[in-house]
Amino acid sequence: MVTQRQRIMISDMPFLITPLEDEKFNEKDVIYAVLCLQDNGDAYIIDLGQSSEKGGPPFAEERRRECWLKYANGRQLLVGVHRPASDFNMAQDRIAMIDTIRREFSPPCELEFSDRA
């Protein structure tokens, strides 16, 4: 069962879970996973990505948000944020981490908008 303000492991990486609308990102370079909270308390990953290297909200693209809403189907959206250790926080490191999660979970929105799909 996933709850807000909980730390969960995704592909052996810790992610802090918050409601999507509450996440501020605070100028951090992070990997994010958008999750849909199901009625039974479980969550599934519907999108992955990374903030810009200067930090800040990564959710500027309206088409992605529309995809989240489509797959959420009225359920609550959460975001999990993982900030890699400084020695693994270059853009190429974050891309490799995202690819690992992508292979394990196949998030529908990430696959829909990925240039690597």
C-alpha positions in Angstrom: 0.0 0.0 0.0 1.4 3.4 -1.0 0.7 6.5 1.1 1.7 10.1 0.8 5.0 11.2 2.2 6.3 7.6 2.1 9.6 6.4 0.8 9.3 3.4 -1.6 11.8 1.5 -3.6 11.5 1.4 -7.3 14.1 -0.7 -9.1 16.3 -0.6 -5.9 16.2 3.2 -5.8 14.4 5.2 -3.0 11.6 7.5 -4.1 9.8 10.0 -1.8 6.1 9.9 -2.6 4.0 13.1 -2.5 0.7 14.2 -4.2 1.6 15.5 -7.6 0.1 18.9 -7.0 2.3 19.3 -3.9 5.7 18.5 -5.4 7.9 21.6 -5.7 11.2 20.0 -6.7 13.1 22.9 -5.1 15.8 23.3 -7.7 17.0 19.7 -7.5 18.2 17.4 -10.3 15.9 14.5 -9.9 14.3 11.4 -11.5 10.5 11.4 -11.1 7.9 8.7 -11.4 4.3 9.6 -11.8 2.1 7.1 -10.1 -1.6 6.4 -10.1 -3.1 5.4 -6.7 -5.6 2.6 -7.2 -8.7 2.0 -5.1 -6.9 -0.8 -3.2 -4.0 1.4 -2.1 -1.5 0.0 -4.6 0.1 2.3 -7.1 1.4 1.8 -10.6 3.9 3.9 -12.6 2.4 5.7 -15.6 5.3 8.0 -16.4 9.0 8.6 -15.8 11.4 11.5 -16.5 13.9 13.9 -15.1 13.9 17.5 -14.1 16.2 19.8 -15.9 19.8 19.9 -14.7 19.1 23.3 -13.1 16.1 21.8 -11.3 12.5 23.0 -11.3 9.2 21.4 -12.3 9.5 18.9 -15.1 5.8 18.9 -15.9 5.5 21.7 -18.4 4.2 19.6 -21.3 0.4 19.6 -21.3 0.2 16.5 -23.5 2.0 14.5 -20.8 -0.4 15.7 -18.1 -3.3 14.7 -20.4 -1.8 11.2 -20.6 -1.6 11.0 -16.8 -5.2 12.0 -16.5 -6.2 9.5 -19.1 -4.5 6.6 -17.3 -5.5 7.8 -13.8 -9.1 7.7 -14.8 -10.2 9.9 -11.9 -7.8 8.4 -9.4 -5.2 10.3 -7.4 -1.9 11.0 -9.0 1.3 10.9 -6.9 4.9 11.6 -7.8 7.9 9.8 -6.6 11.1 11.8 -6.6 14.6 10.2 -6.5 17.7 12.4 -6.1 20.7 10.4 -7.1 23.9 10.7 -5.1 26.1 13.5 -6.5 28.6 11.1 -8.1 25.7 9.6 -10.1 23.7 12.7 -10.9 24.8 13.6 -14.4 22.2 13.7 -17.2 23.5 10.4 -18.7 23.4 8.7 -15.3 19.7 9.7 -14.8 18.9 8.5 -18.3 20.4 5.1 -17.5 18.4 4.9 -14.2 15.2 5.8 -16.1 15.9 3.1 -18.7 16.3 0.5 -15.9 12.9 1.5 -14.4 11.4 1.6 -17.9 12.4 -1.9 -18.7 11.0 -3.2 -15.5 7.7 -1.4 -15.4 6.9 -0.1 -19.0 5.1 3.1 -17.9 2.5 3.8 -20.6 2.9 7.6 -20.8 6.7 7.4 -20.7 6.6 5.0 -23.6 4.1 7.1 -25.5 6.3 10.2 -25.4 9.8 8.7 -25.3 12.0 9.4 -28.3 13.6 6.0 -27.5 10.4 4.0 -27.8 
